[in-house]
Amino acid sequence: DDVLPQANGVIQMTFFLAIIFGMASVGFVKQVFPGALWKTSYFCIAIAVIGTISSFWVRRTPVAHPGLPFRWSTLGINAETRTLLKQDRRLLSVLLISSVFWFVGGIIQPLVNIFGIGQLHLSVSRTSLMAACMGVGISLGCVMAGRVSHKRVNFKLVTVGAWGIVVCLIVMSGIGWWGPADGVETIKEADTSLWNSFIPKNSAEWTARSVLTLLGFFAGLFVVPLQVELQTRPPKSQKGRMIGTMNLINWVGIVLSALFFGIFTTVCNALHWPMSHVFLFLALVMLPIALLYHPKDEILTHSAPELLN
């Protein structure tokens, strides 16, 4: 358990890099294969095959409850896990805050795309690079969180990460107010050369890339301690179920983010508001966590995992 912060830092880094850079590559793919996007499915299938093959090298661990009968409640949150969450409010709060994180992240990704193309008047490839900046920041933040945790669940990182996310979202909202002065020229130049898109052409694009990198960094600091707490705090018999519950609740946050993003888009279009206002709303969502959520750190003890031969 005492090396979980470092391990989670590396795992979360690769996890978020795959998500962010996968989405960020869309702009370049559309520019390289403008009339044959279906060809990109070959790359997706190849990655899926490689991932499936690599899973055979994952070490096997013993089953917590051999012979446990199937119950329909296991498709959601089973009774034992619900009882545990009722009794352990700290664990419940971590679970809910993790879901809020994914809710905010689920909105930010498409919001950056609309913000870059619609407000900053950037090309698709330049907008994809803005999303990639978040991936760079998240990877650095996850690794940093693992290194500074020092064999404990460091909730100070959650506080620092929450405040950093709030400030970065406010700044992103502010960028929408002064916008680019040379946005149209940026589009024309970027469309002539793929490599030109790596060089920002105006102060708004420079600022947006920098702030999104910082946003990703603080997000990495924020999420790693939550992940470690959800893995270590439950009793041994509930660890696997808690990971499943975490994934379910995070999925609920992602689904809600899609619904709310549709609502935000409709409202902003109806009131002729810039979509950058949504950044400010997300800052308000994260603000209570930054202000009120300050649990004590938890020391981790060493325990060797059980493995099957």
C-alpha positions in Angstrom: 0.0 0.0 0.0 2.8 2.4 0.8 3.9 2.6 -2.9 0.4 3.1 -4.2 0.8 6.9 -4.6 3.8 6.5 -6.9 2.2 3.6 -8.8 -1.1 5.5 -9.2 0.8 8.5 -10.4 2.3 6.6 -13.3 -0.9 4.7 -14.1 -3.1 7.8 -14.0 -0.5 9.6 -16.1 -0.7 7.0 -18.9 -4.5 6.7 -18.5 -5.1 10.4 -19.0 -2.5 10.7 -21.7 -4.3 8.1 -23.7 -7.7 9.8 -23.3 -6.5 13.4 -23.9 -4.1 12.6 -26.8 -6.7 10.3 -28.4 -9.2 13.2 -28.5 -6.5 15.7 -29.4 -5.5 13.7 -32.4 -8.9 14.1 -34.0 -7.9 17.5 -35.4 -4.8 16.2 -37.1 -6.7 13.1 -38.4 -9.3 15.3 -40.0 -6.6 17.3 -41.7 -4.6 14.3 -42.9 -7.6 12.2 -44.0 -10.2 14.9 -44.9 -12.2 12.5 -47.1 -11.5 9.1 -45.6 -11.9 9.3 -41.9 -12.8 5.6 -41.8 -9.1 4.8 -42.3 -8.4 5.8 -38.8 -10.4 2.8 -37.6 -7.4 0.7 -38.5 -5.3 2.4 -35.9 -8.0 2.1 -33.3 -8.3 -1.7 -34.0 -4.6 -2.1 -33.8 -4.4 -0.3 -30.4 -7.3 -2.5 -29.1 -5.6 -5.7 -30.2 -2.3 -4.6 -28.6 -4.1 -3.7 -25.4 -5.9 -7.1 -25.3 -2.7 -9.0 -25.9 -0.8 -7.1 -23.2 -3.5 -7.9 -20.6 -2.4 -11.5 -20.6 0.8 -10.4 -18.8 -1.1 -8.9 -15.9 -0.4 -10.9 -12.7 -3.3 -12.9 -11.3 -4.5 -12.3 -7.7 -6.8 -14.5 -5.6 -10.5 -14.0 -5.6 -11.8 -12.2 -2.5 -14.9 -14.4 -2.2 -14.6 -17.6 -4.2 -18.0 -19.1 -5.1 -19.9 -15.9 -4.3 -23.4 -16.3 -6.0 -24.5 -13.7 -8.6 -27.0 -11.1 -7.3 -28.7 -8.5 -9.4 -27.5 -5.8 -6.9 -24.0 -6.4 -8.2 -24.9 -4.6 -11.4 -25.2 -1.5 -9.3 -23.9 -1.1 -5.7 -24.4 -4.2 -3.6 -25.8 -4.1 -0.1 -22.5 -4.6 1.7 -20.8 -1.8 -0.2 -23.8 0.5 0.5 -23.5 -0.3 4.2 -19.8 0.4 4.2 -20.3 3.8 2.5 -23.0 4.7 5.1 -20.7 3.9 7.9 -17.6 5.5 6.4 -18.5 9.1 5.5 -14.9 9.9 4.6 -14.9 7.1 1.9 -18.3 8.3 0.7 -17.0 11.9 0.3 -14.0 10.8 -1.7 -16.2 8.7 -4.0 -18.6 11.7 -4.6 -15.7 14.2 -5.2 -14.1 11.7 -7.6 -17.4 11.8 -9.5 -17.5 15.6 -9.5 -14.0 15.6 -11.0 -15.1 13.4 -13.9 -18.2 15.6 -14.3 -16.1 18.7 -14.7 -13.6 16.9 -16.9 -16.4 15.5 -19.1 -17.5 19.1 -19.8 -14.1 20.6 -20.2 -13.0 18.4 -23.1 -15.8 19.3 -25.6 -15.9 22.9 -24.2 -12.3 23.4 -25.2 -13.1 22.3 -28.7 -16.0 24.7 -29.1 -14.0 27.5 -27.3 -11.1 27.1 -29.7 -13.0 26.9 -32.9 -16.0 29.1 -32.1 -14.5 31.9 -29.9 -10.7 32.0 -30.7 -11.4 31.2 -34.3 -8.7 28.5 -34.4 -8.4 25.7 -36.9 -9.3 22.2 -35.8 -5.7 21.1 -35.5 -4.8 24.1 -33.3 -7.8 23.4 -31.1 -6.7 19.8 -30.8 -3.3 21.0 -29.6 -5.0 23.0 -26.8 -6.6 19.7 -25.6 -3.2 18.0 -25.8 -1.8 20.7 -23.5 -4.1 19.3 -20.8 -2.7 15.9 -21.4 0.9 17.2 -20.9 -0.2 18.9 -17.7 -2.1 15.9 -16.3 0.9 13.6 -16.9 3.2 15.9 -15.0 0.7 16.5 -12.2 0.1 12.8 -11.7 3.8 12.0 -11.5 4.4 14.9 -9.1 1.5 13.8 -6.9 3.0 10.3 -6.6 6.5 11.6 -5.8 5.5 14.2 -3.1 3.0 11.9 -1.3 5.8 10.2 0.7 3.9 6.9 1.6 0.7 8.6 2.6 -2.6 9.8 1.1 -1.7 13.5 0.8 -5.0 15.4 0.9 -3.1 18.7 0.8 -2.6 17.9 -2.8 -6.3 17.7 -3.3 -6.7 21.2 -1.8 -3.9 22.6 -3.9 -5.3 20.9 -7.0 -8.8 22.2 -6.4 -7.7 25.8 -6.0 -5.5 25.5 -9.0 -8.4 24.1 -11.1 -10.6 27.0 -9.9 -8.1 29.7 -10.8 -7.3 28.2 -14.2 -11.0 27.9 -15.1 -11.6 31.5 -14.1 -8.7 32.6 -16.3 -10.0 30.5 -19.2 -13.3 32.3 -18.8 -11.5 35.6 -18.9 -9.7 34.7 -22.2 -13.1 34.5 -23.8 -13.7 38.2 -23.1 -10.7 39.6 -24.9 -10.4 36.9 -27.6 -8.1 36.9 -30.6 -7.5 39.9 -32.8 -6.1 37.9 -35.6 -8.1 34.7 -35.5 -9.1 34.5 -39.1 -5.5 34.9 -40.2 -4.6 32.1 -37.8 -7.1 29.7 -39.5 -5.8 30.4 -43.0 -2.2 29.9 -42.0 -2.8 26.8 -40.0 -4.7 25.1 -42.8 -1.8 25.5 -45.2 0.7 23.5 -43.0 0.1 21.0 -40.3 3.4 21.9 -38.5 2.5 25.6 -38.4 -0.2 24.7 -35.9 2.4 23.9 -33.2 3.3 27.6 -33.1 0.7 29.9 -31.4 -0.1 32.9 -33.5 -1.7 35.3 -31.0 -1.7 36.1 -27.3 -5.0 34.4 -26.7 -3.8 31.1 -28.1 -0.5 31.3 -26.1 -2.4 32.0 -22.9 -5.0 29.3 -23.5 -2.3 26.6 -24.1 -0.4 27.7 -21.0 -3.5 27.8 -18.8 -4.8 24.5 -20.0 -1.4 22.9 -19.3 -1.6 24.3 -15.7 -5.2 23.1 -15.5 -4.1 19.6 -16.4 -1.2 19.7 -13.8 -3.6 20.7 -11.0 -6.1 18.0 -12.1 -3.3 15.4 -11.8 -2.5 16.6 -8.3 -6.2 16.5 -7.4 -7.1 13.0 -8.6 -4.2 10.8 -7.5 -4.8 11.1 -3.7 -8.5 10.3 -4.3 -7.7 7.2 -6.3 -5.2 6.0 -3.6 -7.7 6.5 -0.8 -10.4 4.6 -2.6 -7.9 1.7 -3.1 -6.5 1.5 0.4 -9.3 2.6 2.8 -11.9 -0.2 2.2 -11.4 -3.5 4.0 -9.7 -6.2 2.0 -12.9 -8.0 1.2 -14.4 -4.8 -0.3 -11.5 -3.4 -2.2 -12.5 -4.8 -5.6 -16.1 -3.9 -5.1 -15.1 -0.3 -4.2 -13.1 0.0 -7.4 -16.2 -1.1 -9.3 -18.4 1.3 -7.4 -15.9 4.1 -8.1 -16.1 3.4 -11.8 -19.9 3.3 -11.7 -20.2 6.6 -9.9 -17.6 8.2 -12.1 -19.5 7.0 -15.1 -22.6 8.7 -13.7 -20.6 11.9 -13.4 -19.6 11.6 -17.1 -23.2 10.9 -18.3 -24.4 13.9 -16.3 -21.7 16.0 -17.8 -23.0 15.3 -21.3 -26.5 16.2 -20.3 -25.4 19.5 -18.6 -23.1 20.4 -21.6 -26.1 20.1 -23.9 -28.1 22.4 -21.5 -25.2 24.9 -21.3 -24.9 24.9 -25.1 -28.6 25.6 -25.6 -28.7 28.3 -22.9 -25.6 30.1 -24.3 -26.9 30.0 -27.8 -30.4 31.3 -26.8 -28.9 34.1 -24.7 -26.1 34.8 -27.1 -23.5 34.2 -24.4 -20.0 33.1 -25.2 -19.3 29.4 -24.3 -16.4 30.6 -22.2 -19.0 31.4 -19.5 -19.2 27.6 -18.9 -15.6 27.7 -17.6 -16.8 30.1 -14.9 -19.6 27.8 -14.0 -17.2 24.8 -13.6 -15.0 27.0 -11.4 -18.0 27.5 -9.1 -18.6 23.7 -9.0 -15.1 23.1 -7.8 -15.0 26.1 -5.4 -16.8 24.3 -2.5 -14.3 21.5 -2.7 -11.4 23.9 -2.5 -13.0 25.8 0.4 -14.5 23.0 2.5 -12.9 19.7 1.8 -9.7 19.4 4.0 -9.4 15.9 5.5 -6.3 14.8 7.3 -3.6 12.8 5.6 -3.5 9.1 6.0 -0.3 7.2 6.5 0.1 4.1 4.3 1.6 0.9 5.6 3.5 -1.7 3.6 1.6 -4.9 2.6 2.7 -7.3 0.0 0.0 -8.3 -2.5 -1.2 -11.9 -2.7 -0.4 -13.5 -6.1 -1.4 -16.7 -7.8 1.3 -18.9 -9.2 
